[in-house]
Amino acid sequence: MTGEPHHHTACWECGGVGALDGRHPAESMKAIEELTGLRPDPSGAPLIFGRCAECVG
Ligand SMILES: [Zn+2]
């Protein structure tokens, strides 16, 4: 483990899990918090749910 923030995405449709290595989704996380009230855990590995590009079409 490098200790770097490590975020993952999970697709509802296919269950695929991806990693967001190399990107810092801070803005996305903030948007999630604003939209849903859910506060992503900054110390862990937040899991962002949605539909992956393949499932979206
Ligand atoms: Zn998918």
N, CA, C, O and the ligand as a Tripos MOL2 file, in Angstrom:
@<TRIPOS>MOLECULE
protein
  229   227    58     0     0
PROTEIN
NO_CHARGES

@<TRIPOS>ATOM
      1 N           0.8400   -1.2000    0.0000 N.3       1 MET1
      2 CA          0.0000    0.0000    0.0000 C.3       1 MET1
      3 C           0.8730    1.2480    0.0000 C.2       1 MET1
      4 O           1.8870    1.3120    0.6960 O.2       1 MET1
      5 N           0.4750    2.2140   -0.7710 N.am      2 THR2
      6 CA          1.2490    3.4320   -0.8620 C.3       2 THR2
      7 C           0.6970    4.5080    0.0550 C.2       2 THR2
      8 O           1.3760    5.4960    0.3340 O.2       2 THR2
      9 N          -0.5190    4.3250    0.5200 N.am      3 GLY3
     10 CA         -1.1400    5.3300    1.3450 C.3       3 GLY3
     11 C          -1.8060    6.4300    0.5480 C.2       3 GLY3
     12 O          -2.3740    7.3640    1.1140 O.2       3 GLY3
     13 N          -1.7360    6.3200   -0.7460 N.am      4 GLU4
     14 CA         -2.4000    7.3290   -1.5540 C.3       4 GLU4
     15 C          -3.9100    7.1360   -1.4890 C.2       4 GLU4
     16 O          -4.3990    6.0220   -1.2980 O.2       4 GLU4
     17 N          -4.6320    8.2220   -1.6500 N.am      5 PRO5
     18 CA         -6.0890    8.0890   -1.7420 C.3       5 PRO5
     19 C          -6.4280    7.1410   -2.8730 C.2       5 PRO5
     20 O          -5.8830    7.2270   -3.9740 O.2       5 PRO5
     21 N          -7.3200    6.2580   -2.5800 N.am      6 HIS6
     22 CA         -7.6010    5.2080   -3.5500 C.3       6 HIS6
     23 C          -9.1040    5.0800   -3.6680 C.2       6 HIS6
     24 O          -9.7850    4.6800   -2.7240 O.2       6 HIS6
     25 N          -9.6000    5.4150   -4.8130 N.am      7 HIS7
     26 CA        -11.0340    5.4170   -4.9980 C.3       7 HIS7
     27 C         -11.4400    4.3480   -5.9900 C.2       7 HIS7
     28 O         -10.7010    3.9980   -6.9110 O.2       7 HIS7
     29 N         -12.6210    3.8500   -5.7710 N.am      8 HIS8
     30 CA        -13.1160    2.8220   -6.6700 C.3       8 HIS8
     31 C         -14.5060    3.1890   -7.1680 C.2       8 HIS8
     32 O         -15.2610    3.9120   -6.5170 O.2       8 HIS8
     33 N         -14.8040    2.6740   -8.3160 N.am      9 THR9
     34 CA        -16.1550    2.7860   -8.8310 C.3       9 THR9
     35 C         -16.7540    1.4020   -8.9160 C.2       9 THR9
     36 O         -16.0470    0.4250   -9.1640 O.2       9 THR9
     37 N         -18.0390    1.3170   -8.7130 N.am     10 ALA10
     38 CA        -18.7280    0.0450   -8.8220 C.3      10 ALA10
     39 C         -19.9630    0.2380   -9.6920 C.2      10 ALA10
     40 O         -20.7330    1.1820   -9.5130 O.2      10 ALA10
     41 N         -20.1290   -0.6730  -10.6290 N.am     11 CYS11
     42 CA        -21.2530   -0.5720  -11.5490 C.3      11 CYS11
     43 C         -22.4130   -1.4230  -11.0480 C.2      11 CYS11
     44 O         -22.2620   -2.6030  -10.7320 O.2      11 CYS11
     45 N         -23.5730   -0.7820  -10.9890 N.am     12 TRP12
     46 CA        -24.7820   -1.4980  -10.5690 C.3      12 TRP12
     47 C         -25.1360   -2.6080  -11.5470 C.2      12 TRP12
     48 O         -25.5900   -3.6840  -11.1570 O.2      12 TRP12
     49 N         -24.9210   -2.3260  -12.8000 N.am     13 GLU13
     50 CA        -25.4220   -3.2190  -13.8470 C.3      13 GLU13
     51 C         -24.6320   -4.5100  -13.9250 C.2      13 GLU13
     52 O         -25.1990   -5.6010  -13.8790 O.2      13 GLU13
     53 N         -23.3310   -4.3800  -14.0440 N.am     14 CYS14
     54 CA        -22.5110   -5.5570  -14.2950 C.3      14 CYS14
     55 C         -21.6570   -5.9270  -13.0810 C.2      14 CYS14
     56 O         -21.0050   -6.9710  -13.0570 O.2      14 CYS14
     57 N         -21.6750   -5.0520  -12.0810 N.am     15 GLY15
     58 CA        -20.8960   -5.3490  -10.8900 C.3      15 GLY15
     59 C         -19.4190   -5.1000  -11.0620 C.2      15 GLY15
     60 O         -18.6160   -5.4320  -10.1900 O.2      15 GLY15
     61 N         -19.0640   -4.5200  -12.1790 N.am     16 GLY16
     62 CA        -17.6550   -4.2450  -12.4360 C.3      16 GLY16
     63 C         -17.1160   -3.2000  -11.4880 C.2      16 GLY16
     64 O         -17.7880   -2.2130  -11.1860 O.2      16 GLY16
     65 N         -15.9220   -3.4150  -11.0290 N.am     17 VAL17
     66 CA        -15.2750   -2.4710  -10.1310 C.3      17 VAL17
     67 C         -14.0520   -1.9020  -10.8180 C.2      17 VAL17
     68 O         -13.2360   -2.6340  -11.3780 O.2      17 VAL17
     69 N         -13.9390   -0.5940  -10.7670 N.am     18 GLY18
     70 CA        -12.7880    0.0550  -11.3710 C.3      18 GLY18
     71 C         -12.0580    0.8880  -10.3460 C.2      18 GLY18
     72 O         -12.5810    1.1720   -9.2680 O.2      18 GLY18
     73 N         -10.8630    1.2730  -10.6840 N.am     19 ALA19
     74 CA        -10.0630    2.1120   -9.8010 C.3      19 ALA19
     75 C          -9.8280    3.4530  -10.4660 C.2      19 ALA19
     76 O          -9.7790    3.5620  -11.6910 O.2      19 ALA19
     77 N          -9.6860    4.4560   -9.6440 N.am     20 LEU20
     78 CA         -9.4550    5.8010  -10.1540 C.3      20 LEU20
     79 C          -8.0250    6.2370   -9.8850 C.2      20 LEU20
     80 O          -7.7640    7.3990   -9.5730 O.2      20 LEU20
     81 N          -7.1260    5.3120  -10.0060 N.am     21 ASP21
     82 CA         -5.7270    5.6550   -9.8230 C.3      21 ASP21
     83 C          -5.3300    6.7570  -10.7910 C.2      21 ASP21
     84 O          -5.7380    6.7550  -11.9530 O.2      21 ASP21
     85 N          -4.5500    7.6740  -10.3130 N.am     22 GLY22
     86 CA         -4.0370    8.7150  -11.1930 C.3      22 GLY22
     87 C          -4.9510    9.9120  -11.2940 C.2      22 GLY22
     88 O          -4.5640   10.9590  -11.8150 O.2      22 GLY22
     89 N          -6.1670    9.7590  -10.7940 N.am     23 ARG23
     90 CA         -7.0670   10.8980  -10.7940 C.3      23 ARG23
     91 C          -7.4810   11.1820   -9.3740 C.2      23 ARG23
     92 O          -7.6700   10.2700   -8.5690 O.2      23 ARG23
     93 N          -7.6150   12.4210   -9.0840 N.am     24 HIS24
     94 CA         -8.1250   12.7770   -7.7690 C.3      24 HIS24
     95 C          -9.5350   13.3220   -7.9300 C.2      24 HIS24
     96 O          -9.7410   14.4610   -8.3500 O.2      24 HIS24
     97 N         -10.4820   12.4930   -7.5910 N.am     25 PRO25
     98 CA        -11.8780   12.8810   -7.8480 C.3      25 PRO25
     99 C         -12.4480   13.7890   -6.7790 C.2      25 PRO25
    100 O         -13.6160   13.6760   -6.4090 O.2      25 PRO25
    101 N         -11.6180   14.6870   -6.2870 N.am     26 ALA26
    102 CA        -12.0770   15.5340   -5.1880 C.3      26 ALA26
    103 C         -13.3190   16.3200   -5.5840 C.2      26 ALA26
    104 O         -14.2530   16.4570   -4.7940 O.2      26 ALA26
    105 N         -13.3270   16.8270   -6.7860 N.am     27 GLU27
    106 CA        -14.4790   17.6100   -7.2150 C.3      27 GLU27
    107 C         -15.7110   16.7240   -7.3350 C.2      27 GLU27
    108 O         -16.8210   17.1350   -6.9980 O.2      27 GLU27
    109 N         -15.5040   15.5210   -7.8130 N.am     28 SER28
    110 CA        -16.6180   14.6010   -7.9240 C.3      28 SER28
    111 C         -17.1550   14.2400   -6.5490 C.2      28 SER28
    112 O         -18.3650   14.1570   -6.3360 O.2      28 SER28
    113 N         -16.2260   14.0280   -5.6210 N.am     29 MET29
    114 CA        -16.6550   13.6730   -4.2820 C.3      29 MET29
    115 C         -17.4450   14.8070   -3.6500 C.2      29 MET29
    116 O         -18.4400   14.5840   -2.9600 O.2      29 MET29
    117 N         -16.9860   16.0160   -3.8950 N.am     30 LYS30
    118 CA        -17.6940   17.1680   -3.3520 C.3      30 LYS30
    119 C         -19.0860   17.2680   -3.9540 C.2      30 LYS30
    120 O         -20.0550   17.5890   -3.2670 O.2      30 LYS30
    121 N         -19.1660   16.9900   -5.2410 N.am     31 ALA31
    122 CA        -20.4560   17.0360   -5.9110 C.3      31 ALA31
    123 C         -21.3890   15.9700   -5.3390 C.2      31 ALA31
    124 O         -22.5810   16.2100   -5.1510 O.2      31 ALA31
    125 N         -20.8360   14.8020   -5.0690 N.am     32 ILE32
    126 CA        -21.6380   13.7310   -4.4830 C.3      32 ILE32
    127 C         -22.1810   14.1710   -3.1300 C.2      32 ILE32
    128 O         -23.3470   13.9490   -2.8030 O.2      32 ILE32
    129 N         -21.3150   14.7920   -2.3640 N.am     33 GLU33
    130 CA        -21.7480   15.2340   -1.0400 C.3      33 GLU33
    131 C         -22.8480   16.2790   -1.1520 C.2      33 GLU33
    132 O         -23.8240   16.2480   -0.4030 O.2      33 GLU33
    133 N         -22.6880   17.1890   -2.0790 N.am     34 GLU34
    134 CA        -23.6790   18.2420   -2.2340 C.3      34 GLU34
    135 C         -25.0080   17.6870   -2.7160 C.2      34 GLU34
    136 O         -26.0710   18.1500   -2.3030 O.2      34 GLU34
    137 N         -24.9410   16.7030   -3.5830 N.am     35 LEU35
    138 CA        -26.1600   16.1670   -4.1880 C.3      35 LEU35
    139 C         -26.8850   15.2050   -3.2720 C.2      35 LEU35
    140 O         -28.1150   15.1980   -3.2160 O.2      35 LEU35
    141 N         -26.1290   14.3940   -2.5550 N.am     36 THR36
    142 CA        -26.7450   13.3050   -1.8190 C.3      36 THR36
    143 C         -26.6540   13.4750   -0.3160 C.2      36 THR36
    144 O         -27.3790   12.8190    0.4320 O.2      36 THR36
    145 N         -25.7650   14.3540    0.1310 N.am     37 GLY37
    146 CA        -25.5680   14.4890    1.5610 C.3      37 GLY37
    147 C         -24.6440   13.4300    2.1130 C.2      37 GLY37
    148 O         -24.2700   13.4690    3.2860 O.2      37 GLY37
    149 N         -24.2780   12.4880    1.2750 N.am     38 LEU38
    150 CA        -23.3350   11.4580    1.6960 C.3      38 LEU38
    151 C         -21.9270   12.0290    1.6890 C.2      38 LEU38
    152 O         -21.4840   12.6310    0.7110 O.2      38 LEU38
    153 N         -21.2540   11.8320    2.7770 N.am     39 ARG39
    154 CA        -19.9020   12.3570    2.8550 C.3      39 ARG39
    155 C         -18.9080   11.2300    2.6830 C.2      39 ARG39
    156 O         -18.7460   10.3980    3.5760 O.2      39 ARG39
    157 N         -18.2420   11.1960    1.5430 N.am     40 PRO40
    158 CA        -17.2730   10.1330    1.3020 C.3      40 PRO40
    159 C         -16.1860   10.1390    2.3580 C.2      40 PRO40
    160 O         -15.7200   11.1930    2.7920 O.2      40 PRO40
    161 N         -15.8010    8.9700    2.7530 N.am     41 ASP41
    162 CA        -14.7790    8.8350    3.7810 C.3      41 ASP41
    163 C         -13.4220    9.1940    3.2050 C.2      41 ASP41
    164 O         -12.9220    8.4850    2.3320 O.2      41 ASP41
    165 N         -12.8110   10.2830    3.6730 N.am     42 PRO42
    166 CA        -11.5580   10.7410    3.0860 C.3      42 PRO42
    167 C         -10.3710    9.8770    3.4600 C.2      42 PRO42
    168 O          -9.3070    9.9710    2.8480 O.2      42 PRO42
    169 N         -10.5520    9.0480    4.4500 N.am     43 SER43
    170 CA         -9.4120    8.2700    4.9250 C.3      43 SER43
    171 C          -9.4020    6.8520    4.3610 C.2      43 SER43
    172 O          -8.4300    6.1110    4.5070 O.2      43 SER43
    173 N         -10.4780    6.5090    3.7330 N.am     44 GLY44
    174 CA        -10.5810    5.1320    3.2660 C.3      44 GLY44
    175 C         -10.5780    5.0400    1.7640 C.2      44 GLY44
    176 O          -9.8920    5.8010    1.0810 O.2      44 GLY44
    177 N         -11.3210    4.1380    1.2750 N.am     45 ALA45
    178 CA        -11.4050    3.9320   -0.1560 C.3      45 ALA45
    179 C         -12.8620    4.0950   -0.5710 C.2      45 ALA45
    180 O         -13.6080    3.1180   -0.6350 O.2      45 ALA45
    181 N         -13.2590    5.3150   -0.8500 N.am     46 PRO46
    182 CA        -14.6590    5.5380   -1.2010 C.3      46 PRO46
    183 C         -15.0550    4.7270   -2.4240 C.2      46 PRO46
    184 O         -14.2860    4.5420   -3.3670 O.2      46 PRO46
    185 N         -16.2620    4.2640   -2.3640 N.am     47 LEU47
    186 CA        -16.7800    3.4560   -3.4540 C.3      47 LEU47
    187 C         -17.9100    4.2370   -4.1090 C.2      47 LEU47
    188 O         -18.9300    4.5440   -3.4910 O.2      47 LEU47
    189 N         -17.6940    4.5420   -5.3620 N.am     48 ILE48
    190 CA        -18.6600    5.3620   -6.0800 C.3      48 ILE48
    191 C         -19.5040    4.4420   -6.9550 C.2      48 ILE48
    192 O         -18.9880    3.7470   -7.8300 O.2      48 ILE48
    193 N         -20.7990    4.4520   -6.7050 N.am     49 PHE49
    194 CA        -21.6770    3.5780   -7.4730 C.3      49 PHE49
    195 C         -22.2590    4.2990   -8.6650 C.2      49 PHE49
    196 O         -22.4940    5.5070   -8.6390 O.2      49 PHE49
    197 N         -22.4780    3.5460   -9.6860 N.am     50 GLY50
    198 CA        -23.0880    4.1260  -10.8840 C.3      50 GLY50
    199 C         -23.1110    3.0830  -11.9710 C.2      50 GLY50
    200 O         -23.0720    1.8810  -11.7090 O.2      50 GLY50
    201 N         -23.1760    3.5600  -13.1830 N.am     51 ARG51
    202 CA        -23.1630    2.6510  -14.3220 C.3      51 ARG51
    203 C         -21.9150    2.9350  -15.1370 C.2      51 ARG51
    204 O         -21.5970    4.0820  -15.4530 O.2      51 ARG51
    205 N         -21.2270    1.8700  -15.4630 N.am     52 CYS52
    206 CA        -19.9850    2.0360  -16.1930 C.3      52 CYS52
    207 C         -20.2810    2.4040  -17.6470 C.2      52 CYS52
    208 O         -21.4150    2.3260  -18.1180 O.2      52 CYS52
    209 N         -19.2340    2.7980  -18.3200 N.am     53 ALA53
    210 CA        -19.3890    3.2650  -19.7010 C.3      53 ALA53
    211 C         -20.0040    2.1800  -20.5830 C.2      53 ALA53
    212 O         -20.8090    2.4720  -21.4680 O.2      53 ALA53
    213 N         -19.6260    0.9490  -20.3410 N.am     54 GLU54
    214 CA        -20.1520   -0.1360  -21.1690 C.3      54 GLU54
    215 C         -21.6450   -0.3010  -20.9760 C.2      54 GLU54
    216 O         -22.3860   -0.5250  -21.9330 O.2      54 GLU54
    217 N         -22.0840   -0.1880  -19.7210 N.am     55 CYS55
    218 CA        -23.4970   -0.3910  -19.4290 C.3      55 CYS55
    219 C         -24.3420    0.8070  -19.8520 C.2      55 CYS55
    220 O         -25.5030    0.6540  -20.2330 O.2      55 CYS55
    221 N         -23.7600    1.9830  -19.7830 N.am     56 VAL56
    222 CA        -24.4860    3.1640  -20.2280 C.3      56 VAL56
    223 C         -24.7180    3.0840  -21.7320 C.2      56 VAL56
    224 O         -25.7340    3.5440  -22.2520 O.2      56 VAL56
    225 N         -23.7500    2.4890  -22.4070 N.am     57 GLY57
    226 CA        -24.0210    2.2570  -23.7990 C.3      57 GLY57
    227 C         -23.0010    2.8530  -24.7220 C.2      57 GLY57
    228 O         -23.1210    2.7240  -25.9400 O.2      57 GLY57
    229 ZN        -21.2000   -2.0570  -16.0390 Zn       58 ZN58
@<TRIPOS>BOND
     1     1     2 1
     2     2     3 1
     3     3     4 2
     4     3     5 am
     5     5     6 1
     6     6     7 1
     7     7     8 2
     8     7     9 am
     9     9    10 1
    10    10    11 1
    11    11    12 2
    12    11    13 am
    13    13    14 1
    14    14    15 1
    15    15    16 2
    16    15    17 am
    17    17    18 1
    18    18    19 1
    19    19    20 2
    20    19    21 am
    21    21    22 1
    22    22    23 1
    23    23    24 2
    24    23    25 am
    25    25    26 1
    26    26    27 1
    27    27    28 2
    28    27    29 am
    29    29    30 1
    30    30    31 1
    31    31    32 2
    32    31    33 am
    33    33    34 1
    34    34    35 1
    35    35    36 2
    36    35    37 am
    37    37    38 1
    38    38    39 1
    39    39    40 2
    40    39    41 am
    41    41    42 1
    42    42    43 1
    43    43    44 2
    44    43    45 am
    45    45    46 1
    46    46    47 1
    47    47    48 2
    48    47    49 am
    49    49    50 1
    50    50    51 1
    51    51    52 2
    52    51    53 am
    53    53    54 1
    54    54    55 1
    55    55    56 2
    56    55    57 am
    57    57    58 1
    58    58    59 1
    59    59    60 2
    60    59    61 am
    61    61    62 1
    62    62    63 1
    63    63    64 2
    64    63    65 am
    65    65    66 1
    66    66    67 1
    67    67    68 2
    68    67    69 am
    69    69    70 1
    70    70    71 1
    71    71    72 2
    72    71    73 am
    73    73    74 1
    74    74    75 1
    75    75    76 2
    76    75    77 am
    77    77    78 1
    78    78    79 1
    79    79    80 2
    80    79    81 am
    81    81    82 1
    82    82    83 1
    83    83    84 2
    84    83    85 am
    85    85    86 1
    86    86    87 1
    87    87    88 2
    88    87    89 am
    89    89    90 1
    90    90    91 1
    91    91    92 2
    92    91    93 am
    93    93    94 1
    94    94    95 1
    95    95    96 2
    96    95    97 am
    97    97    98 1
    98    98    99 1
    99    99   100 2
   100    99   101 am
   101   101   102 1
   102   102   103 1
   103   103   104 2
   104   103   105 am
   105   105   106 1
   106   106   107 1
   107   107   108 2
   108   107   109 am
   109   109   110 1
   110   110   111 1
   111   111   112 2
   112   111   113 am
   113   113   114 1
   114   114   115 1
   115   115   116 2
   116   115   117 am
   117   117   118 1
   118   118   119 1
   119   119   120 2
   120   119   121 am
   121   121   122 1
   122   122   123 1
   123   123   124 2
   124   123   125 am
   125   125   126 1
   126   126   127 1
   127   127   128 2
   128   127   129 am
   129   129   130 1
   130   130   131 1
   131   131   132 2
   132   131   133 am
   133   133   134 1
   134   134   135 1
   135   135   136 2
   136   135   137 am
   137   137   138 1
   138   138   139 1
   139   139   140 2
   140   139   141 am
   141   141   142 1
   142   142   143 1
   143   143   144 2
   144   143   145 am
   145   145   146 1
   146   146   147 1
   147   147   148 2
   148   147   149 am
   149   149   150 1
   150   150   151 1
   151   151   152 2
   152   151   153 am
   153   153   154 1
   154   154   155 1
   155   155   156 2
   156   155   157 am
   157   157   158 1
   158   158   159 1
   159   159   160 2
   160   159   161 am
   161   161   162 1
   162   162   163 1
   163   163   164 2
   164   163   165 am
   165   165   166 1
   166   166   167 1
   167   167   168 2
   168   167   169 am
   169   169   170 1
   170   170   171 1
   171   171   172 2
   172   171   173 am
   173   173   174 1
   174   174   175 1
   175   175   176 2
   176   175   177 am
   177   177   178 1
   178   178   179 1
   179   179   180 2
   180   179   181 am
   181   181   182 1
   182   182   183 1
   183   183   184 2
   184   183   185 am
   185   185   186 1
   186   186   187 1
   187   187   188 2
   188   187   189 am
   189   189   190 1
   190   190   191 1
   191   191   192 2
   192   191   193 am
   193   193   194 1
   194   194   195 1
   195   195   196 2
   196   195   197 am
   197   197   198 1
   198   198   199 1
   199   199   200 2
   200   199   201 am
   201   201   202 1
   202   202   203 1
   203   203   204 2
   204   203   205 am
   205   205   206 1
   206   206   207 1
   207   207   208 2
   208   207   209 am
   209   209   210 1
   210   210   211 1
   211   211   212 2
   212   211   213 am
   213   213   214 1
   214   214   215 1
   215   215   216 2
   216   215   217 am
   217   217   218 1
   218   218   219 1
   219   219   220 2
   220   219   221 am
   221   221   222 1
   222   222   223 1
   223   223   224 2
   224   223   225 am
   225   225   226 1
   226   226   227 1
   227   227   228 2
@<TRIPOS>SUBSTRUCTURE
     1 MET1         2 RESIDUE 1 A MET
     2 THR2         6 RESIDUE 1 A THR
     3 GLY3        10 RESIDUE 1 A GLY
     4 GLU4        14 RESIDUE 1 A GLU
     5 PRO5        18 RESIDUE 1 A PRO
     6 HIS6        22 RESIDUE 1 A HIS
     7 HIS7        26 RESIDUE 1 A HIS
     8 HIS8        30 RESIDUE 1 A HIS
     9 THR9        34 RESIDUE 1 A THR
    10 ALA10       38 RESIDUE 1 A ALA
    11 CYS11       42 RESIDUE 1 A CYS
    12 TRP12       46 RESIDUE 1 A TRP
    13 GLU13       50 RESIDUE 1 A GLU
    14 CYS14       54 RESIDUE 1 A CYS
    15 GLY15       58 RESIDUE 1 A GLY
    16 GLY16       62 RESIDUE 1 A GLY
    17 VAL17       66 RESIDUE 1 A VAL
    18 GLY18       70 RESIDUE 1 A GLY
    19 ALA19       74 RESIDUE 1 A ALA
    20 LEU20       78 RESIDUE 1 A LEU
    21 ASP21       82 RESIDUE 1 A ASP
    22 GLY22       86 RESIDUE 1 A GLY
    23 ARG23       90 RESIDUE 1 A ARG
    24 HIS24       94 RESIDUE 1 A HIS
    25 PRO25       98 RESIDUE 1 A PRO
    26 ALA26      102 RESIDUE 1 A ALA
    27 GLU27      106 RESIDUE 1 A GLU
    28 SER28      110 RESIDUE 1 A SER
    29 MET29      114 RESIDUE 1 A MET
    30 LYS30      118 RESIDUE 1 A LYS
    31 ALA31      122 RESIDUE 1 A ALA
    32 ILE32      126 RESIDUE 1 A ILE
    33 GLU33      130 RESIDUE 1 A GLU
    34 GLU34      134 RESIDUE 1 A GLU
    35 LEU35      138 RESIDUE 1 A LEU
    36 THR36      142 RESIDUE 1 A THR
    37 GLY37      146 RESIDUE 1 A GLY
    38 LEU38      150 RESIDUE 1 A LEU
    39 ARG39      154 RESIDUE 1 A ARG
    40 PRO40      158 RESIDUE 1 A PRO
    41 ASP41      162 RESIDUE 1 A ASP
    42 PRO42      166 RESIDUE 1 A PRO
    43 SER43      170 RESIDUE 1 A SER
    44 GLY44      174 RESIDUE 1 A GLY
    45 ALA45      178 RESIDUE 1 A ALA
    46 PRO46      182 RESIDUE 1 A PRO
    47 LEU47      186 RESIDUE 1 A LEU
    48 ILE48      190 RESIDUE 1 A ILE
    49 PHE49      194 RESIDUE 1 A PHE
    50 GLY50      198 RESIDUE 1 A GLY
    51 ARG51      202 RESIDUE 1 A ARG
    52 CYS52      206 RESIDUE 1 A CYS
    53 ALA53      210 RESIDUE 1 A ALA
    54 GLU54      214 RESIDUE 1 A GLU
    55 CYS55      218 RESIDUE 1 A CYS
    56 VAL56      222 RESIDUE 1 A VAL
    57 GLY57      226 RESIDUE 1 A GLY
    58 ZN58       229 GROUP 0 **** ****
